[in-house]
């Protein structure tokens, strides 16, 4: 009965959710700059009758939906709202109008779906006891992460949140389906910054120079020893260098090379040890080849742990709402996500929303200039999150 009510309300708000998603996609804003996005979210909430809304973390929002006996229990639902510095290549009618900025990670989907969820829960507030704290979080894509800032500003207090639930689009899962994983799910995400100083000069006389290009190549290769020879098999680890800047030329060896990369792990003790080993490897290799190394490993988001009981409860709600055939079990995912900060504080569940449709050519991965979704996923996303919330409140 409740599932049918939720599905009916999700269908009822669907067109407005799609329209909001397209408007948000067309007007993306980078991390911690989401001022117009914040205004649009607040207006939508007020339009659907949710008036208990306040700012948090400058460009974020918190909305409260109170059911019967609102002090009995409070749960949190989170959506992130920022976009990425990517130039969109799609030619859809809602293509980004902000040159070089794009919702290529689906945060427009998370936000618009959550607005649909808020609509449903507000309509059904006489059918649950407790309070739903709906969190629209800025700055997921940039350190220190908006989640950490919102936590410092008290998002989990007044009233105290007992559980936090979030969803994220997944291009590898078909629209209409979702995925769950209990326990360790996503990796910690740290940033690596390396500058190799050498002695530049003519490319025809390398013996008279200290070549930071050649040294950098050796450093990159040596860093993989941290993964293949120093990490225990039970500790999945990724070290990737994604940016190299050495401003020489065909016949010019530069004075320095700058590199940037990432470290991903699933164990806090090993994470700190890996920081030390990365610094040691890069420094020793550089010095052995006659150069000097400046290196910083900047601590980013922690690993994301899905609480066993909370996640199992959410998974069972998804089975009831969508059918067993539409609920998948997930492997660990070495990407980072600042929802992990919530998972370190309260019992949390972070699951995946399928958005893929091969027949429509919707197959692009996250963080690519052709990323898009099958918009039928918005109806699933809004309804399922609401149904999970109702199950948590009425447990």
Phi and psi in degrees as a GROMACS rama.xvg file:
@    title "Ramachandran Plot"
@    xaxis  label "Phi"
@    yaxis  label "Psi"
@TYPE xy
-65.503  -40.697  UNK-2
-58.9812  -42.0202  UNK-3
-66.4054  -39.3504  UNK-4
-60.9482  -44.5322  UNK-5
-62.9446  -45.041  UNK-6
-62.0915  -40.529  UNK-7
-63.1286  -43.6147  UNK-8
-69.3978  -35.1488  UNK-9
-63.9673  -39.3657  UNK-10
-67.1474  -35.5958  UNK-11
-64.4599  -38.84  UNK-12
-94.7889  -3.1427  UNK-13
-55.3009  -49.3969  UNK-14
-62.1607  -37.2712  UNK-15
-69.9095  -35.7288  UNK-16
-65.5139  -43.7755  UNK-17
-61.2328  -44.2153  UNK-18
-62.359  -40.6017  UNK-19
-65.4408  -43.109  UNK-20
-59.5958  -43.0636  UNK-21
-66.7343  -39.8427  UNK-22
-64.7283  -41.8196  UNK-23
-67.6283  -39.2469  UNK-24
-64.0531  -36.057  UNK-25
-75.1109  -18.873  UNK-26
-128.518  62.1271  UNK-27
-74.8217  150.972  UNK-28
-133.773  141.266  UNK-29
-71.5547  168.481  UNK-30
-53.5901  131.353  UNK-31
66.3479  14.4504  UNK-32
-122.27  20.9207  UNK-33
-86.8011  48.066  UNK-34
-68.2028  -46.1833  UNK-35
-71.1994  -35.5243  UNK-36
-60.7344  -43.652  UNK-37
-58.3378  -43.1731  UNK-38
-62.5943  -42.0624  UNK-39
-65.3488  -41.3195  UNK-40
-63.8154  -46.236  UNK-41
-60.6612  -42.5346  UNK-42
-61.8754  -43.4962  UNK-43
-61.5101  -44.618  UNK-44
-61.1154  -45.0869  UNK-45
-64.1492  -38.3899  UNK-46
-64.1657  -29.7897  UNK-47
-96.4712  10.1907  UNK-48
92.8526  13.1087  UNK-49
-101.129  110.255  UNK-50
-109.963  -14.0697  UNK-51
-84.8708  80.2539  UNK-52
-129.877  133.504  UNK-53
-139.92  156.28  UNK-54
-77.5849  154.293  UNK-55
-155.436  143.463  UNK-56
55.3348  38.2757  UNK-57
71.6696  -60.339  UNK-58
-111.353  5.60392  UNK-59
-93.6933  173.705  UNK-60
-141.126  149.289  UNK-61
-128.003  128.371  UNK-62
-121.736  136.94  UNK-63
-108.203  132.864  UNK-64
-119.345  113.549  UNK-65
-101.864  127.297  UNK-66
-94.4607  -158.363  UNK-67
-68.1502  146.833  UNK-68
47.0727  62.4949  UNK-69
-62.7108  -20.3269  UNK-70
-83.8006  -4.91199  UNK-71
-64.1745  -42.6989  UNK-72
-163.615  144.237  UNK-73
-127.203  130.414  UNK-74
-117.95  154.265  UNK-75
-113.259  143.17  UNK-76
-126.075  132.535  UNK-77
-124.052  138.319  UNK-78
-132.414  141.207  UNK-79
-98.6344  155.312  UNK-80
-126.251  -4.20915  UNK-81
-91.5191  163.206  UNK-82
-114.189  -177.471  UNK-83
-116.16  154.89  UNK-84
-80.9334  69.9454  UNK-85
-129.406  137.494  UNK-86
-84.5137  121.122  UNK-87
-74.0867  137.615  UNK-88
-108.648  -6.15877  UNK-89
-64.9104  153.654  UNK-90
-114.806  25.0657  UNK-91
-71.8805  164.898  UNK-92
-66.3026  -21.4013  UNK-93
-105.032  24.1467  UNK-94
-55.2462  146.926  UNK-95
-54.0967  131.546  UNK-96
-97.5549  -0.447148  UNK-97
-102.366  96.6645  UNK-98
-53.7102  126.233  UNK-99
84.0417  4.39549  UNK-100
-128.559  136.291  UNK-101
-152.162  144.477  UNK-102
-81.8178  78.9699  UNK-103
-98.6532  5.44116  UNK-104
-120.971  5.3269  UNK-105
83.9085  13.0456  UNK-106
-66.7657  -25.822  UNK-107
-64.8105  -33.0795  UNK-108
-70.5099  -45.1851  UNK-109
-59.9786  -43.4695  UNK-110
-69.9249  -47.8088  UNK-111
-66.5699  -39.7194  UNK-112
-59.8725  -42.2434  UNK-113
-65.4708  -33.8199  UNK-114
-64.9056  -37.6383  UNK-115
-64.0831  -40.4172  UNK-116
-60.8066  -44.4926  UNK-117
-60.6886  -41.3223  UNK-118
-59.0137  -47.537  UNK-119
-62.8613  -48.6375  UNK-120
-65.7235  -35.5043  UNK-121
-66.079  -36.0171  UNK-122
-68.8448  -29.1733  UNK-123
-106.788  21.9742  UNK-124
-66.6475  -15.6872  UNK-125
-84.7016  1.56385  UNK-126
-110.228  10.1947  UNK-127
-143.999  155.668  UNK-128
-105.049  135.784  UNK-129
116.312  -165.835  UNK-130
-132.734  140.546  UNK-131
-106.215  124.534  UNK-132
-102.315  110.289  UNK-133
-95.7696  120.768  UNK-134
-111.758  119.917  UNK-135
-105.531  104.956  UNK-136
-101.02  130.135  UNK-137
-83.5629  169.327  UNK-138
60.53  37.8758  UNK-139
-70.9245  -28.5813  UNK-140
-87.3107  2.67485  UNK-141
-142.562  133.996  UNK-142
-60.3243  144.637  UNK-143
-84.3123  5.96432  UNK-144
88.6315  127.726  UNK-145
-61.9815  -28.6585  UNK-146
-61.2511  -43.2548  UNK-147
-63.7595  -36.9695  UNK-148
-69.6313  -43.6614  UNK-149
-63.1472  -38.1151  UNK-150
-63.3569  -43.9188  UNK-151
-62.477  -31.1318  UNK-152
-87.8574  5.32393  UNK-153
94.4523  22.503  UNK-154
-61.877  -25.5622  UNK-155
-90.9813  1.09805  UNK-156
-116.535  167.969  UNK-157
51.1944  65.3213  UNK-158
-85.2535  160.533  UNK-159
-72.5213  126.831  UNK-160
-83.0489  130.509  UNK-161
-92.4884  -36.5361  UNK-162
-138.334  153.841  UNK-163
-129.295  133.892  UNK-164
-126.587  137.086  UNK-165
-139.699  158.591  UNK-166
-132.184  154.53  UNK-167
-141.787  138.476  UNK-168
-60.8743  149.734  UNK-169
-138.069  108.911  UNK-170
-68.5451  -12.5611  UNK-171
-89.6557  -3.18996  UNK-172
-115.325  134.023  UNK-173
-64.2324  146.386  UNK-174
-57.2646  138.694  UNK-175
100.604  -11.2125  UNK-176
-119.395  161.69  UNK-177
-137.737  166.674  UNK-178
-137.053  145.532  UNK-179
-133.481  153.094  UNK-180
-146.708  127.777  UNK-181
-85.7684  149.281  UNK-182
79.7765  -150.822  UNK-183
-58.3674  128.372  UNK-184
-127.449  -53.4403  UNK-185
-119.401  153.957  UNK-186
-83.5964  158.511  UNK-187
-66.6526  155.619  UNK-188
-135.506  106.523  UNK-189
-113.735  152.975  UNK-190
-107.298  137.787  UNK-191
-112.735  126.957  UNK-192
-124.992  120.185  UNK-193
-128.926  132.918  UNK-194
-121.553  121.204  UNK-195
-99.8251  117.586  UNK-196
-98.574  128.218  UNK-197
-129.139  -145.494  UNK-198
-136.393  112.29  UNK-199
-76.7133  169.633  UNK-200
168.287  -162.537  UNK-201
-71.737  134.98  UNK-202
-65.5213  -18.8559  UNK-203
-81.9242  -9.56348  UNK-204
-127.955  58.182  UNK-205
-60.4948  -25.3405  UNK-206
-68.5873  -15.6697  UNK-207
-95.1005  -1.88971  UNK-208
-120.195  173.34  UNK-209
-118.102  104.933  UNK-210
-82.575  104.545  UNK-211
-70.7659  -20.7865  UNK-212
-66.2977  -50.3197  UNK-213
-64.1758  -39.2154  UNK-214
-63.383  -42.1973  UNK-215
-60.2635  -39.5092  UNK-216
-61.5685  -40.9832  UNK-217
-67.4589  -38.8852  UNK-218
-63.2392  -45.2261  UNK-219
-60.2089  -44.4712  UNK-220
-64.5606  -44.384  UNK-221
-64.4855  -34.1358  UNK-222
-62.0519  -25.7329  UNK-223
-69.2719  -15.2813  UNK-224
-63.9989  -30.0328  UNK-225
-61.5279  -35.0345  UNK-226
-81.2219  -50.7203  UNK-227
-86.6182  -21.4736  UNK-228
-126.644  -12.8473  UNK-229
-114.478  -27.4172  UNK-230
-81.113  135.798  UNK-231
-66.1629  149.264  UNK-232
-55.6295  -29.2945  UNK-233
-82.441  1.99341  UNK-234
-120.537  83.0504  UNK-235
-53.4512  132.318  UNK-236
-141.086  140.976  UNK-237
-130.289  129.249  UNK-238
-122.722  118.614  UNK-239
-131.697  133.302  UNK-240
-99.4957  118.486  UNK-241
-108.16  -7.06586  UNK-242
-144.854  130.097  UNK-243
-133.572  124.787  UNK-244
-124.565  113.004  UNK-245
-135.341  100.916  UNK-246
-84.0257  62.9818  UNK-247
-101.074  -152.759  UNK-248
-154.803  -169.414  UNK-249
-58.6022  -31.7076  UNK-250
-126.712  21.4114  UNK-251
-127.028  123.531  UNK-252
-91.6675  124.105  UNK-253
-77.1356  168.427  UNK-254
-77.709  -26.6197  UNK-255
-151.083  160.335  UNK-256
-130.109  134.301  UNK-257
-111.307  135.044  UNK-258
-131.259  150.087  UNK-259
-134.457  144.878  UNK-260
-158.568  -167.171  UNK-261
-140.459  150.043  UNK-262
-119.482  129.688  UNK-263
-123.788  128.885  UNK-264
-142.504  173.031  UNK-265
-127.032  17.3934  UNK-266
-143.291  123.116  UNK-267
-66.8874  -39.2396  UNK-268
-64.6954  -46.0461  UNK-269
-66.9545  -34.4541  UNK-270
-55.8558  -47.4432  UNK-271
-67.9536  -36.7138  UNK-272
-66.0654  -40.4939  UNK-273
-62.8287  -35.687  UNK-274
-55.8858  -48.6633  UNK-275
-62.7882  -42.5763  UNK-276
-69.4835  -36.6054  UNK-277
-62.2115  -44.8083  UNK-278
-63.2218  -43.6126  UNK-279
-63.5408  -45.938  UNK-280
-62.9405  -49.8882  UNK-281
-62.8524  -40.9208  UNK-282
-69.219  -46.7762  UNK-283
-67.3789  -41.7382  UNK-284
-62.542  -44.5303  UNK-285
-62.036  -47.1239  UNK-286
-67.308  -35.7908  UNK-287
-62.9554  -26.3491  UNK-288
-101.236  10.5556  UNK-289
93.9691  4.81388  UNK-290
-104.279  -176.362  UNK-291
-124.807  144.31  UNK-292
-122.454  127.769  UNK-293
-106.995  127.325  UNK-294
-142.685  138.908  UNK-295
-133.376  129.581  UNK-296
-107  106.836  UNK-297
-90.8763  119.477  UNK-298
-68.8028  126.455  UNK-299
-111.873  -136.908  UNK-300
-73.0297  146.524  UNK-301
-75.7584  176.42  UNK-302
-72.3783  154.401  UNK-303
-101.023  122.263  UNK-304
-115.694  119.816  UNK-305
-86.1518  118.673  UNK-306
-58.3862  129.568  UNK-307
-56.2193  -54.8568  UNK-308
-68.3974  -43.605  UNK-309
-62.9369  -41.2828  UNK-310
-71.0278  -38.8272  UNK-311
-63.7849  -40.2161  UNK-312
-62.3426  -42.3646  UNK-313
-66.7145  -40.1527  UNK-314
-62.8623  -43.0547  UNK-315
-65.1986  -35.1779  UNK-316
-63.6487  -39.8326  UNK-317
-64.9487  -39.8719  UNK-318
-61.5876  -43.3606  UNK-319
-65.9395  -38.2704  UNK-320
-80.4076  -39.2813  UNK-321
-110.546  -19.2059  UNK-322
98.2633  144.148  UNK-323
-55.9838  -35.6366  UNK-324
-68.3302  -12.9739  UNK-325
-106.977  12.4829  UNK-326
-121.909  119.612  UNK-327
-108.624  155.868  UNK-328
-97.9465  136.58  UNK-329
-103.631  152.759  UNK-330
-86.2664  170.294  UNK-331
-61.8052  152.846  UNK-332
-130.871  113.296  UNK-333
-77.2627  6.89235  UNK-334
-74.7925  161.538  UNK-335
-104.248  160.216  UNK-336
-159.739  127.407  UNK-337
-77.4943  -2.0295  UNK-338
-56.8571  -21.5077  UNK-339
-55.2707  -32.0153  UNK-340
-60.4892  -40.0255  UNK-341
-64.8989  -40.3031  UNK-342
-66.7003  -20.7345  UNK-343
-81.9638  -14.7091  UNK-344
-105.751  -40.631  UNK-345
-138.027  163.019  UNK-346
-60.0075  123.553  UNK-347
-134.529  157.459  UNK-348
-139.023  125.219  UNK-349
-123.907  113.945  UNK-350
-121.501  173.27  UNK-351
-110.422  138.381  UNK-352
-107.92  119.013  UNK-353
-68.2053  138.155  UNK-354
-136.346  6.15856  UNK-355
-81.2367  143.961  UNK-356
-151.169  97.8658  UNK-357
-64.7386  -35.9719  UNK-358
-61.6545  -33.0701  UNK-359
-91.366  0.972755  UNK-360
76.5091  19.4496  UNK-361
-94.2999  89.5103  UNK-362
-136.737  -1.90097  UNK-363
-66.5869  144.056  UNK-364
-79.3874  169.821  UNK-365
-62.328  151.957  UNK-366
63.7344  30.4046  UNK-367
-119.49  154.66  UNK-368
-72.3188  -6.77637  UNK-369
-111.945  13.4376  UNK-370
-62.8866  136.095  UNK-371
-157.596  178.087  UNK-372
-134.712  158.544  UNK-373
-79.3835  112.778  UNK-374
-68.155  -8.63802  UNK-375
-62.8381  -21.9743  UNK-376
-62.5929  -25.1414  UNK-377
-63.8321  -37.5969  UNK-378
-67.9962  -40.6352  UNK-379
-65.0701  -46.4543  UNK-380
-61.0308  -43.9396  UNK-381
-66.7579  -46.3083  UNK-382
-70.023  -44.8662  UNK-383
-65.0434  -42.8772  UNK-384
-60.4346  -40.6674  UNK-385
-64.326  -41.3432  UNK-386
-67.3173  -40.3817  UNK-387
-61.2704  -42.9089  UNK-388
-61.099  -43.7326  UNK-389
-62.5836  -39.7896  UNK-390
-65.6714  -39.4698  UNK-391
-66.2676  -42.7036  UNK-392
-71.5003  -31.697  UNK-393
-98.8948  6.00722  UNK-394
